[in-house]
Structures are given as C-alpha cells and as structure tokens.
Amino acid sequence: MTREETKQILNIIIRAYPRMKIVETKEDVDLWHECLSDLVFDNARKAAISLVKQTKDFPPDIATIREEYGKLIEEVNAKDRAVRDLYRNFTRV
C-alpha cells in the first residue's frame, strides 16, 4: 500500500469518528503507513469499512485493522479452496 492509500484508510476512520482525535501529524501518517504498507489497499479498505460498521465506541487501531484484514484474506482463501475442490471433483466425473 502506498502512503497516499494509507491516508485514504485514515480518512475513512477520521470521517467515521469525527469527534475523536486520530491523526494530526505527518509522523502519525508515517507510523500508520509503516505498519500497514505490506497490506493490499483494496483489502485493507474493506477491513477498515467492516470495522467502522461494527465498532461504535472507538475507532479501530492499526492492530485491529490488520486482524480484520487477516480474517478477510482467510475468507477469500477458503472460498478459493472450495472452488478448486469443486472444480477438481467436477473434472473427475
């Protein structure tokens, strides 16, 4: 994920929790980027949106976004395995 994409993730969180102080400085953005840069942006965005939908009292932090990202990736991998298994079974017939 690029620094600009990291800022997009932060903007989702900032807009969803307007009364909370989340990010104010370049150093804050740098930290979030360093901690999220290995994630694929589209999936990280989905994770952030998912967390915003389920969490009302506090904004998600870096670790929570990474955890939700991992859950989403595992769901995708499980679906991919199911499709491969179905295809294998179909081609055996």
Secondary structure, DSSP 4 states (H G I P E B T S, - for coil): --HHHHHHHHHHHHHHSTTS----SHHHHHHHHHHHTTS-HHHHHHHHHHHHHH--SS---HHHHHHHHHHHHHHHHHHHHHHHHHHHHHHH-
